[in-house]
Amino acid sequence: MMARAWHLMRRPDGMPVMDDFALKDLPAAALGDDQVRVRNSYLSVDPYMRGRMNDVKSYVPPFQIDAPMDGGAVGEVIESKNEGFAVGDKVLHMAGWRDEAVVDAKALNRLPDLGVEPKEFLGNLGLTGGTAYFGLLEAASAKEGDIVFVSAAAGAVGSAVVQIAKARGMTVIGSARGPAKCAFVKELGADHVVDYSAGGLLRQLSAAAPKGIDVYFDNVGGDHLDAAFALARQNARFAMCGMIDGYNGGTPAAFRYIMRVIAMRIRVQGFIYTDYLARTADFHREVGGLIASGKMQSRETVMDGLERTPDAFLGLFSGANTGKMLVKL
Amino acid sequence: MMARAWHLMRRPDGMPVMDDFALKDLPAAALGDDQVRVRNSYLSVDPYMRGRMNDVKSYVPPFQIDAPMDGGAVGEVIESKNEGFAVGDKVLHMAGWRDEAVVDAKALNRLPDLGVEPKEFLGNLGLTGGTAYFGLLEAASAKEGDIVFVSAAAGAVGSAVVQIAKARGMTVIGSARGPAKCAFVKELGADHVVDYSAGGLLRQLSAAAPKGIDVYFDNVGGDHLDAAFALARQNARFAMCGMIDGYNGGTPAAFRYIMRVIAMRIRVQGFIYTDYLARTADFHREVGGLIASGKMQSRETVMDGLERTPDAFLGLFSGANTGKMLVKL
């Protein structure tokens, strides 16, 4: 059977729809020198991919029209023309959105032996966990005893933030949409959960954090960010990660409380996981330890089959996922 | 003649008006131990005082109703019951909004001998210059070679930022309202000036800074802040000082470009001058040197007479000042 890959057929206007994508056969390709063929076992879909569907320069280049998309994937080597990789090796790479990939050896990462499943390297040991780890500890300089507010706490990044913050001795308030997700966030160890489908976010948050917050980990933007401005304590630090609210256009966010940045000396810090790749070993050691010892749950929402990849991606924006969204091949 | 002081008679709703204030005789007061009587020569009016007219907790306590207001003032000792101060000493203190003040010796600062006029200690060597100095160099970590955008660059803080940034070898773009103020900002040494009364702020700024900006010193908030988000380069730093736009209420600011915080790893840092008081000597040495050597102009807008203090204050919000607004007694 031919290898197949999802192509982006046109640039979405606002929220993407199924017709923006098409599954196409990949041309048969013999391996060149230092190339490796990988059979993918899991594909990652992530909110940042929405940005790559626009034709604008950002921290990652835009997807090209009618060309295979890419993204995080794990799989097993099935053919190799590089002496560093052998058939059967488990690897992580960026040629996702397809079932079989030809990858240059230098773009391939062997999975370190941390006693965890390979798919963890797309979740709590990959981009999502790393975003949580470095955002919380570096961008927001969060430390033991801090009161931390995390938006979209049932999501992939948010659920990792909750667990890392609890493991580090912080008080955690998470927001999530609906009772089932709120219950999940509590299960992860959050001290308080705010259900933002119930309205009154600021009122709910101020009841959950009567002394205010020291850290805000932002996955949402909009009203969540404004509520964090409203309740920030002196020298509060905000890690700006997602603002998924704004990914598909719509009205610009208005902020009633942004002026508190001054009086409270708030620091708002944007960050990108890849800025911290040099420190991956620290991250893998700490978070790998939490996973291996059962102190960190890796809740996933898994869709089956390459055909469902766009469904999985679109589900990120409708709240279809609890924890990390993956596609299993 | 009795000493007199301005009282706040009611809390302004939105923009303050003259009837919010009343000039009243101060009760005659004999000096207690360690108290000093000062005849004020200059009073400072500053935008932050608007916040003190609201009944909300902030970094400085609110003014009380029908009690003398206070604020920065310089003057001369005319009577002393403290051995550290003698008649004729030039001093800086916070009992402004009045012509004569009784001050505890411990709340009084003798003016250091920097070879400059006493009123400088209300301007470029006081709160306004210190806000510029520490905001630019500490909150925004600005350094030689940076491209710096300063809003309200003809104002008290803004004009100090322009000059300190130029003295430190930065490229400076200032915004100001109308041709006269723009010409003044150019005179101060700014490389480019954007006239925001002409509209098209983002278009103008992007023409003045085709490579984008490394530092934004915010005195305005609103559309200026959004334009800075739009044009920030990677690792840009914003010092959040004023947001005078929002001081008198009105619609909450909407931001179209705030999402760039993430991709550009922008750091937005609120700060207050008084956080840096321990470093006043460094600030006085550098900025005092610039003033004494003629490298820093102290443009002031001076109103004459205690009676005009509220006019001077209200003028801050209508753009009546170029540079620091002072009242001369």
Interface residues (C-beta under 8 A of the other chain):
Chain A: G51 S58 Y59 G221 M240 C241 G242 M243 G246 T251 P252 A253 A254 F255 R256 I258 M259 R260 V261 I262 A263 M264 R265 I266 R267 V268 Q269 G270 F271 I272 D275
Chain B: G51 S58 Y59 G221 M240 C241 G242 M243 G246 T251 P252 A253 A254 F255 R256 I258 M259 R260 V261 I262 A263 M264 R265 I266 R267 V268 Q269 G270 F271 I272 D275
